[in-house]
Amino acid sequence: MRSVFAFARAACLATLASLALAGCQTSMTAMAPAGMSQAGAAKIAGTSLAFLPVQGPSTDVAQKFEAVLAQEARKRGFEVATAPGSGLKVKTYLDAYANDDGKTGFSWVMNASENGTTRTASVKGAAQASAPAAAPWSGLDDTAMRQIAAMSLDDLARQLSGEPQVAAATEDSQ
């Protein structure tokens, strides 16, 4: 029951962040965050991540997003654990919703923990796309998945390495 409330609270916070960003965003293109230092990259190199099932979208969409997360994690120097119980456990919550302006919004929370309960790092984000509000999940195409995964994993890498966070701005690709 606690995880339901935690998810609802995180989704609410991400929604508020999305609404704050919505006024100045028109597309969903990730702005390149500043590169990590060599020392920071060395701290995360070889860190093993075990992605738990993504919560929020349908099973098919969640599994596709999990595959994208794994690909993007490898690009950043993380190892992706395939055995249950190994690696830093990463739980991702993803939501798609209709904004008041008729566009689709996405919000996400990514929590990492060593034991599955105590958070080591937490990443939150939001973006707006031009998908029709009547079908918000339709806006989560391959490009949007890659951008959300890239922004989330960049911030996760910074947190784990102890480097400062960079606010990722997002814009709609259409």
Backbone as JSON Lines, residues from 0, in Angstrom:
{"i":0,"aa":"M","n":[0.82,-1.18,0.0],"ca":[0.0,0.0,0.0],"c":[0.87,1.25,0.0]}
{"i":1,"aa":"R","n":[1.98,1.18,0.72],"ca":[2.87,2.34,0.79],"c":[3.4,2.71,-0.59]}
{"i":2,"aa":"S","n":[3.71,1.69,-1.43],"ca":[4.26,1.99,-2.75],"c":[3.23,2.68,-3.64]}
{"i":3,"aa":"V","n":[1.94,2.37,-3.45],"ca":[0.89,3.03,-4.23],"c":[0.86,4.52,-3.88]}
{"i":4,"aa":"F","n":[0.95,4.83,-2.58],"ca":[0.95,6.23,-2.18],"c":[2.22,6.93,-2.64]}
{"i":5,"aa":"A","n":[3.34,6.24,-2.55],"ca":[4.6,6.83,-3.0],"c":[4.53,7.12,-4.49]}
{"i":6,"aa":"F","n":[3.98,6.17,-5.27],"ca":[3.86,6.37,-6.71],"c":[2.92,7.54,-7.0]}
{"i":7,"aa":"A","n":[1.8,7.6,-6.3],"ca":[0.83,8.68,-6.53],"c":[1.46,10.03,-6.21]}
{"i":8,"aa":"R","n":[2.21,10.09,-5.11],"ca":[2.87,11.34,-4.74],"c":[3.91,11.73,-5.78]}
{"i":9,"aa":"A","n":[4.7,10.75,-6.24],"ca":[5.73,11.03,-7.23],"c":[5.1,11.46,-8.55]}
{"i":10,"aa":"A","n":[4.02,10.8,-8.93],"ca":[3.34,11.16,-10.18],"c":[2.76,12.57,-10.08]}
{"i":11,"aa":"C","n":[2.24,12.91,-8.92],"ca":[1.69,14.25,-8.71],"c":[2.79,15.3,-8.83]}
{"i":12,"aa":"L","n":[3.93,15.03,-8.2],"ca":[5.05,15.98,-8.28],"c":[5.54,16.11,-9.73]}
{"i":13,"aa":"A","n":[5.63,14.99,-10.42],"ca":[6.08,15.04,-11.81],"c":[5.08,15.78,-12.67]}
{"i":14,"aa":"T","n":[3.79,15.6,-12.4],"ca":[2.75,16.31,-13.15],"c":[2.86,17.81,-12.93]}
{"i":15,"aa":"L","n":[3.07,18.21,-11.69],"ca":[3.25,19.63,-11.4],"c":[4.46,20.19,-12.13]}
{"i":16,"aa":"A","n":[5.55,19.44,-12.15],"ca":[6.74,19.89,-12.88],"c":[6.44,20.02,-14.36]}
{"i":17,"aa":"S","n":[5.67,19.06,-14.89],"ca":[5.32,19.11,-16.3],"c":[4.48,20.34,-16.62]}
{"i":18,"aa":"L","n":[3.52,20.64,-15.76],"ca":[2.68,21.81,-15.99],"c":[3.5,23.09,-15.93]}
{"i":19,"aa":"A","n":[4.47,23.13,-15.04],"ca":[5.32,24.31,-14.95],"c":[6.15,24.47,-16.22]}
{"i":20,"aa":"L","n":[6.58,23.35,-16.79],"ca":[7.4,23.4,-18.0],"c":[6.56,23.58,-19.26]}
{"i":21,"aa":"A","n":[5.3,23.2,-19.22],"ca":[4.47,23.18,-20.42],"c":[4.35,24.54,-21.1]}
{"i":22,"aa":"G","n":[4.35,25.59,-20.33],"ca":[4.18,26.91,-20.92],"c":[5.32,27.33,-21.84]}
{"i":23,"aa":"C","n":[6.5,26.78,-21.66],"ca":[7.64,27.21,-22.46],"c":[8.16,26.12,-23.36]}
{"i":24,"aa":"Q","n":[7.41,25.04,-23.5],"ca":[7.89,23.94,-24.32],"c":[6.89,23.62,-25.4]}
{"i":25,"aa":"T","n":[7.42,23.34,-26.57],"ca":[6.55,22.99,-27.67],"c":[6.93,21.68,-28.31]}
{"i":26,"aa":"S","n":[8.06,21.11,-27.97],"ca":[8.44,19.84,-28.56],"c":[9.24,19.02,-27.57]}
{"i":27,"aa":"M","n":[9.48,17.74,-27.93],"ca":[10.14,16.84,-26.98],"c":[11.5,16.43,-27.52]}
{"i":28,"aa":"T","n":[12.42,17.32,-27.51],"ca":[13.78,17.05,-27.92],"c":[14.67,17.31,-26.73]}
{"i":29,"aa":"A","n":[15.43,16.32,-26.34],"ca":[16.28,16.48,-25.16],"c":[17.4,17.46,-25.48]}
{"i":30,"aa":"M","n":[17.62,18.37,-24.56],"ca":[18.76,19.26,-24.67],"c":[19.95,18.53,-24.08]}
{"i":31,"aa":"A","n":[21.05,18.54,-24.77],"ca":[22.22,17.79,-24.32],"c":[22.71,18.32,-22.99]}
{"i":32,"aa":"P","n":[22.74,17.45,-21.97],"ca":[23.27,17.89,-20.69],"c":[24.78,18.0,-20.77]}
{"i":33,"aa":"A","n":[25.35,18.79,-19.88],"ca":[26.8,18.91,-19.83],"c":[27.4,17.54,-19.56]}
{"i":34,"aa":"G","n":[28.54,17.26,-20.19],"ca":[29.19,15.97,-20.02],"c":[29.71,15.77,-18.61]}
{"i":35,"aa":"M","n":[29.75,14.52,-18.24],"ca":[30.3,14.19,-16.94],"c":[31.81,14.29,-17.0]}
{"i":36,"aa":"S","n":[32.4,14.56,-15.87],"ca":[33.86,14.57,-15.8],"c":[34.37,13.14,-15.93]}
{"i":37,"aa":"Q","n":[35.64,13.0,-16.24],"ca":[36.23,11.66,-16.34],"c":[36.15,10.95,-15.0]}
{"i":38,"aa":"A","n":[36.33,11.7,-13.91],"ca":[36.24,11.1,-12.58],"c":[34.82,10.59,-12.31]}
{"i":39,"aa":"G","n":[33.83,11.38,-12.71],"ca":[32.44,10.96,-12.53],"c":[32.1,9.74,-13.35]}
{"i":40,"aa":"A","n":[32.55,9.74,-14.6],"ca":[32.31,8.59,-15.48],"c":[33.0,7.35,-14.92]}
{"i":41,"aa":"A","n":[34.18,7.52,-14.36],"ca":[34.91,6.39,-13.78],"c":[34.16,5.82,-12.58]}
{"i":42,"aa":"K","n":[33.48,6.68,-11.82],"ca":[32.75,6.21,-10.64],"c":[31.59,5.3,-11.01]}
{"i":43,"aa":"I","n":[30.95,5.56,-12.16],"ca":[29.8,4.74,-12.54],"c":[30.16,3.61,-13.5]}
{"i":44,"aa":"A","n":[31.34,3.66,-14.1],"ca":[31.73,2.63,-15.06],"c":[31.63,1.25,-14.41]}
{"i":45,"aa":"G","n":[30.91,0.39,-15.07],"ca":[30.77,-0.96,-14.57],"c":[29.7,-1.14,-13.5]}
{"i":46,"aa":"T","n":[29.06,-0.04,-13.07],"ca":[27.97,-0.18,-12.11],"c":[26.86,-0.99,-12.77]}
{"i":47,"aa":"S","n":[26.4,-1.98,-12.06],"ca":[25.38,-2.87,-12.6],"c":[23.99,-2.38,-12.22]}
{"i":48,"aa":"L","n":[23.12,-2.26,-13.22],"ca":[21.73,-1.86,-12.99],"c":[20.81,-3.02,-13.33]}
{"i":49,"aa":"A","n":[19.86,-3.29,-12.48],"ca":[18.84,-4.3,-12.73],"c":[17.51,-3.57,-12.87]}
{"i":50,"aa":"F","n":[16.99,-3.48,-14.08],"ca":[15.74,-2.76,-14.31],"c":[14.56,-3.63,-13.92]}
{"i":51,"aa":"L","n":[13.78,-3.15,-12.97],"ca":[12.55,-3.83,-12.57],"c":[11.46,-3.45,-13.56]}
{"i":52,"aa":"P","n":[10.37,-4.2,-13.63],"ca":[9.31,-3.87,-14.59],"c":[8.83,-2.42,-14.45]}
{"i":53,"aa":"V","n":[8.72,-1.75,-15.59],"ca":[8.25,-0.36,-15.62],"c":[6.77,-0.35,-15.27]}
{"i":54,"aa":"Q","n":[6.4,0.57,-14.39],"ca":[5.01,0.71,-13.94],"c":[4.34,1.86,-14.69]}
{"i":55,"aa":"G","n":[3.1,1.65,-15.11],"ca":[2.33,2.73,-15.73],"c":[1.74,2.34,-17.07]}
{"i":56,"aa":"P","n":[2.59,2.1,-18.07],"ca":[2.03,1.79,-19.39],"c":[1.59,0.33,-19.49]}
{"i":57,"aa":"S","n":[1.01,-0.01,-20.63],"ca":[0.62,-1.4,-20.88],"c":[1.88,-2.28,-20.87]}
{"i":58,"aa":"T","n":[1.69,-3.56,-20.73],"ca":[2.81,-4.5,-20.66],"c":[3.7,-4.38,-21.9]}
{"i":59,"aa":"D","n":[3.11,-4.3,-23.07],"ca":[3.89,-4.21,-24.31],"c":[4.76,-2.95,-24.34]}
{"i":60,"aa":"V","n":[4.16,-1.82,-24.0],"ca":[4.89,-0.55,-23.98],"c":[5.96,-0.58,-22.9]}
{"i":61,"aa":"A","n":[5.63,-1.12,-21.74],"ca":[6.58,-1.2,-20.64],"c":[7.79,-2.04,-21.03]}
{"i":62,"aa":"Q","n":[7.58,-3.18,-21.66],"ca":[8.69,-4.04,-22.06],"c":[9.56,-3.38,-23.12]}
{"i":63,"aa":"K","n":[8.94,-2.66,-24.02],"ca":[9.7,-1.94,-25.05],"c":[10.56,-0.85,-24.39]}
{"i":64,"aa":"F","n":[9.96,-0.13,-23.44],"ca":[10.69,0.92,-22.74],"c":[11.83,0.33,-21.91]}
{"i":65,"aa":"E","n":[11.61,-0.82,-21.3],"ca":[12.68,-1.49,-20.54],"c":[13.86,-1.82,-21.44]}
{"i":66,"aa":"A","n":[13.59,-2.27,-22.66],"ca":[14.67,-2.57,-23.62],"c":[15.43,-1.3,-23.98]}
{"i":67,"aa":"V","n":[14.71,-0.2,-24.17],"ca":[15.35,1.09,-24.47],"c":[16.2,1.55,-23.29]}
{"i":68,"aa":"L","n":[15.69,1.4,-22.07],"ca":[16.46,1.76,-20.88],"c":[17.77,0.97,-20.84]}
{"i":69,"aa":"A","n":[17.71,-0.31,-21.12],"ca":[18.91,-1.15,-21.09],"c":[19.92,-0.68,-22.14]}
{"i":70,"aa":"Q","n":[19.46,-0.38,-23.34],"ca":[20.36,0.1,-24.4],"c":[21.02,1.42,-24.01]}
{"i":71,"aa":"E","n":[20.22,2.35,-23.51],"ca":[20.74,3.66,-23.13],"c":[21.68,3.55,-21.92]}
{"i":72,"aa":"A","n":[21.4,2.63,-21.01],"ca":[22.27,2.43,-19.85],"c":[23.65,1.95,-20.3]}
{"i":73,"aa":"R","n":[23.69,1.02,-21.23],"ca":[24.97,0.51,-21.74],"c":[25.78,1.62,-22.42]}
{"i":74,"aa":"K","n":[25.09,2.52,-23.13],"ca":[25.77,3.64,-23.78],"c":[26.47,4.53,-22.77]}
{"i":75,"aa":"R","n":[25.96,4.56,-21.54],"ca":[26.51,5.43,-20.5],"c":[27.52,4.73,-19.61]}
{"i":76,"aa":"G","n":[27.89,3.5,-19.96],"ca":[28.9,2.78,-19.2],"c":[28.38,1.9,-18.1]}
{"i":77,"aa":"F","n":[27.07,1.8,-17.95],"ca":[26.5,0.91,-16.96],"c":[26.5,-0.51,-17.51]}
{"i":78,"aa":"E","n":[26.58,-1.48,-16.62],"ca":[26.32,-2.87,-16.99],"c":[24.86,-3.12,-16.67]}
{"i":79,"aa":"V","n":[24.21,-3.93,-17.48],"ca":[22.81,-4.24,-17.23],"c":[22.73,-5.67,-16.72]}
{"i":80,"aa":"A","n":[22.26,-5.82,-15.5],"ca":[22.17,-7.13,-14.86],"c":[21.04,-7.93,-15.48]}
{"i":81,"aa":"T","n":[21.31,-9.17,-15.74],"ca":[20.28,-10.05,-16.29],"c":[19.78,-11.04,-15.25]}
{"i":82,"aa":"A","n":[20.57,-11.27,-14.22],"ca":[20.16,-12.2,-13.16],"c":[19.37,-11.46,-12.1]}
{"i":83,"aa":"P","n":[18.25,-12.03,-11.68],"ca":[17.48,-11.39,-10.61],"c":[18.33,-11.26,-9.34]}
{"i":84,"aa":"G","n":[18.16,-10.17,-8.65],"ca":[18.86,-9.98,-7.39],"c":[20.25,-9.37,-7.52]}
{"i":85,"aa":"S","n":[20.75,-9.18,-8.73],"ca":[22.08,-8.58,-8.87],"c":[21.96,-7.16,-9.39]}
{"i":86,"aa":"G","n":[22.88,-6.33,-8.99],"ca":[22.91,-4.95,-9.46],"c":[22.06,-4.01,-8.64]}
{"i":87,"aa":"L","n":[22.2,-2.74,-8.93],"ca":[21.41,-1.69,-8.32],"c":[20.02,-1.77,-8.93]}
{"i":88,"aa":"K","n":[19.0,-1.95,-8.1],"ca":[17.64,-2.14,-8.61],"c":[17.04,-0.79,-9.0]}
{"i":89,"aa":"V","n":[16.54,-0.72,-10.24],"ca":[15.99,0.52,-10.76],"c":[14.52,0.31,-11.08]}
{"i":90,"aa":"K","n":[13.68,1.05,-10.38],"ca":[12.23,0.98,-10.57],"c":[11.79,2.27,-11.26]}
{"i":91,"aa":"T","n":[11.08,2.14,-12.37],"ca":[10.67,3.3,-13.14],"c":[9.15,3.36,-13.2]}
{"i":92,"aa":"Y","n":[8.62,4.54,-12.92],"ca":[7.19,4.83,-13.02],"c":[7.03,5.82,-14.17]}
{"i":93,"aa":"L","n":[6.13,5.51,-15.09],"ca":[5.93,6.34,-16.27],"c":[4.45,6.61,-16.44]}
{"i":94,"aa":"D","n":[4.11,7.86,-16.74],"ca":[2.72,8.23,-16.91],"c":[2.55,9.08,-18.16]}
{"i":95,"aa":"A","n":[1.45,8.88,-18.85],"ca":[1.06,9.71,-19.99],"c":[-0.32,10.26,-19.66]}
{"i":96,"aa":"Y","n":[-0.52,11.54,-19.95],"ca":[-1.79,12.16,-19.58],"c":[-2.09,13.3,-20.55]}
{"i":97,"aa":"A","n":[-3.34,13.68,-20.58],"ca":[-3.77,14.79,-21.43],"c":[-3.67,16.09,-20.65]}
{"i":98,"aa":"N","n":[-2.99,17.08,-21.23],"ca":[-2.91,18.41,-20.63],"c":[-4.18,19.2,-20.95]}
{"i":99,"aa":"D","n":[-4.38,20.28,-20.25],"ca":[-5.53,21.13,-20.51],"c":[-5.48,21.76,-21.9]}
{"i":100,"aa":"D","n":[-4.28,21.9,-22.45],"ca":[-4.14,22.53,-23.77],"c":[-4.3,21.54,-24.92]}
{"i":101,"aa":"G","n":[-4.71,20.29,-24.62],"ca":[-4.96,19.32,-25.66],"c":[-3.74,18.53,-26.09]}
{"i":102,"aa":"K","n":[-2.63,18.72,-25.43],"ca":[-1.43,17.97,-25.77],"c":[-1.19,16.88,-24.73]}
{"i":103,"aa":"T","n":[-0.31,15.98,-25.08],"ca":[0.04,14.88,-24.18],"c":[1.23,15.26,-23.34]}
{"i":104,"aa":"G","n":[1.18,14.89,-22.09],"ca":[2.31,15.07,-21.19],"c":[2.81,13.73,-20.71]}
{"i":105,"aa":"F","n":[4.09,13.65,-20.44],"ca":[4.69,12.46,-19.85],"c":[5.39,12.88,-18.57]}
{"i":106,"aa":"S","n":[5.28,12.05,-17.57],"ca":[6.05,12.28,-16.35],"c":[6.64,10.94,-15.94]}
{"i":107,"aa":"W","n":[7.77,11.0,-15.26],"ca":[8.41,9.78,-14.85],"c":[9.19,9.99,-13.56]}
{"i":108,"aa":"V","n":[9.36,8.88,-12.86],"ca":[10.17,8.84,-11.66],"c":[11.0,7.56,-11.78]}
{"i":109,"aa":"M","n":[12.28,7.68,-11.51],"ca":[13.17,6.52,-11.54],"c":[13.87,6.47,-10.18]}
{"i":110,"aa":"N","n":[13.64,5.38,-9.45],"ca":[14.25,5.19,-8.15],"c":[15.25,4.04,-8.23]}
{"i":111,"aa":"A","n":[16.43,4.24,-7.7],"ca":[17.45,3.2,-7.66],"c":[17.74,2.86,-6.21]}
{"i":112,"aa":"S","n":[17.9,1.58,-5.93],"ca":[18.23,1.16,-4.57],"c":[19.07,-0.1,-4.61]}
{"i":113,"aa":"E","n":[19.86,-0.28,-3.58],"ca":[20.69,-1.47,-3.49],"c":[19.91,-2.66,-2.97]}
{"i":114,"aa":"N","n":[18.97,-2.42,-2.1],"ca":[18.24,-3.52,-1.48],"c":[16.77,-3.6,-1.9]}
{"i":115,"aa":"G","n":[16.35,-2.74,-2.8],"ca":[14.96,-2.75,-3.26],"c":[14.02,-1.92,-2.43]}
{"i":116,"aa":"T","n":[14.49,-1.37,-1.29],"ca":[13.61,-0.56,-0.45],"c":[14.2,0.8,-0.11]}
{"i":117,"aa":"T","n":[15.48,0.88,0.2],"ca":[16.1,2.15,0.57],"c":[16.66,2.82,-0.68]}
{"i":118,"aa":"R","n":[16.14,4.01,-0.99],"ca":[16.55,4.71,-2.21],"c":[17.99,5.18,-2.13]}
{"i":119,"aa":"T","n":[18.75,4.87,-3.18],"ca":[20.11,5.37,-3.33],"c":[20.09,6.65,-4.16]}
{"i":120,"aa":"A","n":[19.19,6.66,-5.16],"ca":[19.06,7.82,-6.04],"c":[17.62,7.88,-6.55]}
{"i":121,"aa":"S","n":[17.17,9.09,-6.88],"ca":[15.83,9.27,-7.41],"c":[15.86,10.36,-8.47]}
{"i":122,"aa":"V","n":[15.27,10.06,-9.62],"ca":[15.24,10.98,-10.75],"c":[13.78,11.22,-11.12]}
{"i":123,"aa":"K","n":[13.43,12.47,-11.35],"ca":[12.07,12.82,-11.77],"c":[12.15,13.69,-13.01]}
{"i":124,"aa":"G","n":[11.16,13.57,-13.87],"ca":[11.15,14.42,-15.04],"c":[9.77,14.49,-15.66]}
{"i":125,"aa":"A","n":[9.64,15.42,-16.59],"ca":[8.38,15.61,-17.29],"c":[8.67,16.2,-18.66]}
{"i":126,"aa":"A","n":[7.8,15.92,-19.61],"ca":[7.93,16.44,-20.96],"c":[6.55,16.53,-21.6]}
{"i":127,"aa":"Q","n":[6.47,17.29,-22.65],"ca":[5.21,17.45,-23.37],"c":[5.43,17.02,-24.81]}
{"i":128,"aa":"A","n":[4.45,16.35,-25.38],"ca":[4.5,15.93,-26.78],"c":[3.24,16.41,-27.48]}
{"i":129,"aa":"S","n":[3.2,16.24,-28.78],"ca":[2.03,16.73,-29.52],"c":[1.05,15.62,-29.86]}
{"i":130,"aa":"A","n":[1.13,14.49,-29.2],"ca":[0.18,13.41,-29.43],"c":[-1.22,13.89,-29.01]}
{"i":131,"aa":"P","n":[-2.25,13.36,-29.66],"ca":[-3.6,13.78,-29.29],"c":[-3.91,13.43,-27.84]}
{"i":132,"aa":"A","n":[-4.57,14.33,-27.16],"ca":[-4.89,14.13,-25.76],"c":[-5.81,12.94,-25.54]}
{"i":133,"aa":"A","n":[-6.58,12.57,-26.54],"ca":[-7.5,11.44,-26.41],"c":[-6.75,10.11,-26.32]}
{"i":134,"aa":"A","n":[-5.51,10.07,-26.79],"ca":[-4.71,8.84,-26.77],"c":[-3.28,9.16,-26.34]}
{"i":135,"aa":"P","n":[-3.08,9.56,-25.09],"ca":[-1.76,10.03,-24.67],"c":[-0.62,9.02,-24.86]}
{"i":136,"aa":"W","n":[-0.89,7.73,-24.66],"ca":[0.2,6.75,-24.81],"c":[0.68,6.65,-26.25]}
{"i":137,"aa":"S","n":[-0.12,7.09,-27.21],"ca":[0.31,7.03,-28.62],"c":[1.5,7.95,-28.88]}
{"i":138,"aa":"G","n":[1.71,8.94,-28.01],"ca":[2.84,9.84,-28.17],"c":[4.16,9.27,-27.68]}
{"i":139,"aa":"L","n":[4.11,8.11,-27.04],"ca":[5.33,7.49,-26.54],"c":[5.91,6.59,-27.62]}
{"i":140,"aa":"D","n":[6.45,7.22,-28.65],"ca":[7.07,6.48,-29.74],"c":[8.54,6.2,-29.4]}
{"i":141,"aa":"D","n":[9.26,5.58,-30.33],"ca":[10.67,5.24,-30.09],"c":[11.5,6.46,-29.72]}
{"i":142,"aa":"T","n":[11.28,7.55,-30.42],"ca":[12.05,8.77,-30.15],"c":[11.79,9.28,-28.73]}
{"i":143,"aa":"A","n":[10.53,9.34,-28.35],"ca":[10.18,9.81,-27.01],"c":[10.75,8.88,-25.95]}
{"i":144,"aa":"M","n":[10.67,7.56,-26.18],"ca":[11.24,6.61,-25.23],"c":[12.74,6.83,-25.04]}
{"i":145,"aa":"R","n":[13.45,7.01,-26.15],"ca":[14.91,7.21,-26.07],"c":[15.24,8.5,-25.33]}
{"i":146,"aa":"Q","n":[14.48,9.54,-25.59],"ca":[14.75,10.82,-24.94],"c":[14.47,10.76,-23.45]}
{"i":147,"aa":"I","n":[13.38,10.13,-23.06],"ca":[13.07,9.98,-21.64],"c":[14.13,9.12,-20.96]}
{"i":148,"aa":"A","n":[14.5,8.01,-21.6],"ca":[15.52,7.13,-21.03],"c":[16.86,7.86,-20.91]}
{"i":149,"aa":"A","n":[17.24,8.61,-21.95],"ca":[18.52,9.32,-21.93],"c":[18.56,10.37,-20.82]}
{"i":150,"aa":"M","n":[17.51,11.17,-20.72],"ca":[17.49,12.2,-19.68],"c":[17.53,11.57,-18.29]}
{"i":151,"aa":"S","n":[16.74,10.52,-18.08],"ca":[16.69,9.87,-16.78],"c":[18.02,9.25,-16.4]}
{"i":152,"aa":"L","n":[18.63,8.54,-17.34],"ca":[19.89,7.86,-17.05],"c":[21.05,8.84,-16.9]}
{"i":153,"aa":"D","n":[21.02,9.94,-17.64],"ca":[22.05,10.98,-17.45],"c":[21.98,11.52,-16.03]}
{"i":154,"aa":"D","n":[20.76,11.82,-15.57],"ca":[20.59,12.34,-14.21],"c":[20.94,11.28,-13.16]}
{"i":155,"aa":"L","n":[20.57,10.04,-13.43],"ca":[20.91,8.96,-12.5],"c":[22.43,8.81,-12.4]}
{"i":156,"aa":"A","n":[23.11,8.87,-13.53],"ca":[24.57,8.75,-13.54],"c":[25.2,9.89,-12.73]}
{"i":157,"aa":"R","n":[24.67,11.09,-12.9],"ca":[25.2,12.24,-12.13],"c":[24.99,12.04,-10.63]}
{"i":158,"aa":"Q","n":[23.81,11.58,-10.25],"ca":[23.55,11.36,-8.83],"c":[24.47,10.29,-8.26]}
{"i":159,"aa":"L","n":[24.63,9.2,-8.98],"ca":[25.45,8.11,-8.48],"c":[26.93,8.48,-8.42]}
{"i":160,"aa":"S","n":[27.35,9.39,-9.3],"ca":[28.76,9.79,-9.32],"c":[29.04,10.95,-8.37]}
{"i":161,"aa":"G","n":[27.97,11.56,-7.85],"ca":[28.15,12.7,-6.96],"c":[28.32,14.02,-7.68]}
{"i":162,"aa":"E","n":[28.11,14.03,-9.0],"ca":[28.22,15.27,-9.76],"c":[26.9,16.01,-9.72]}
{"i":163,"aa":"P","n":[26.93,17.34,-9.93],"ca":[25.69,18.13,-9.87],"c":[24.72,17.76,-10.99]}
{"i":164,"aa":"Q","n":[23.45,17.88,-10.67],"ca":[22.39,17.61,-11.64],"c":[22.32,18.72,-12.68]}
{"i":165,"aa":"V","n":[21.9,18.35,-13.86],"ca":[21.66,19.32,-14.92],"c":[20.19,19.22,-15.27]}
{"i":166,"aa":"A","n":[19.48,20.33,-15.2],"ca":[18.05,20.32,-15.53],"c":[17.9,20.09,-17.02]}
{"i":167,"aa":"A","n":[17.22,19.01,-17.38],"ca":[17.0,18.69,-18.78],"c":[15.75,19.39,-19.27]}
{"i":168,"aa":"A","n":[15.9,20.17,-20.32],"ca":[14.76,20.82,-20.94],"c":[14.27,19.92,-22.06]}
{"i":169,"aa":"T","n":[12.97,19.86,-22.23],"ca":[12.42,19.0,-23.27],"c":[11.53,19.81,-24.19]}
{"i":170,"aa":"E","n":[11.5,19.38,-25.41],"ca":[10.65,20.03,-26.4],"c":[10.02,18.95,-27.24]}
{"i":171,"aa":"D","n":[8.88,19.24,-27.83],"ca":[8.15,18.3,-28.65],"c":[8.8,18.2,-30.03]}
{"i":172,"aa":"S","n":[8.91,16.99,-30.54],"ca":[9.59,16.77,-31.81],"c":[8.71,17.05,-33.01]}
{"i":173,"aa":"Q","n":[7.49,17.47,-32.8],"ca":[6.59,17.67,-33.95],"c":[6.22,19.09,-34.15]}
